[in-house]
Amino acid sequence: MPERDRDEQGRATNSRPRDRLGRPLPPGSPGVPRIPDDLDLAPAAALDYAQRLLDQGLAFNAHEVLESVWKNGPDAERMLWQGLAQYAVGLTHIQRGNPKGARTLLERAVGRLRAFDPAAAGYPTGELPYDLDGPGLIAHAEALLIELAATPDSNGVTTGHERPTAPDSDRSGLMPRLRRGLP
């Protein structure tokens, strides 16, 4: 069995290159730049970075940025960041042509975004922190879920359980705007 990559502390890492959709490539293959395992950005900076990645069609990498805040950020905000990271993974599943995985993750993301209590985290009631567009994100995810439920199978029958052809990663409307007021 080959040795796993390890960091200086001996923790297992995965330094294999990945494609634009986050799938591992054979060692030595060219891939997209990886998000560092130890990324630790302030929430606003992480949102800006994640939005740039989403704008480039790199939902998997955006997920890794959002996940870093989930793991390193304030405990009171964990549900929010977990929901945002799951949203990006749901988008990754759409890009990979996995509607079942996309539905599962987008449903979880919507549930966490709805369940997050801004007041309990010290923010005004009903408003997500960092100018996050909660209503817009939820509406976008719900529109994607409706589209996923209408995915036809190879015979043209709509069941919502078949694997469609992977959409182009630059498909209009796939990537959300994380914050209010973004073009």
NORLINLIN-V581027 format. One line per field, one symbol per residue. ss: DSSP state (~ for helix, > for strand, _ for the rest). phi: phi as a letter, one per 40 degrees, with the letter a starting at -180 (. if undefined). burial: 1 if it has 16 or more other ideal C-beta (glycine too) atoms within 10 Angstrom, else 0. Layout:
ss = ???
phi = ???
burial = ???
//
This chain:
ss = ____>>_____>>____>_____>_______>__________~~~~~~~~~~~~~___~~~~~~~~~~~~~~__~~~~~~~~~~~~~~~~~~~~~~__~~~~~~~~~~~~~~~~~___~~~_______~~~>_~~~~~~~~~~~~~~~~__>_____>____________________>____
phi = .ccccbcccgccbbcdcbcccgccbddgccacdccdcbdabcdcccccccccccccgbccccdccccccdcbccdcbdccccccccdccdccccccgbcccccdccccccccccccbdcccgbddgbccgfccdcccccccccccccccccccccgccbgbccccdcdccdcgcccccbcgcc
burial = 000000000000000011011100000000110110001010100111111011001111111111111100100011111111111111111111011011101101110110010100101000011101110011011001101100100000000100000000100001111110000
//
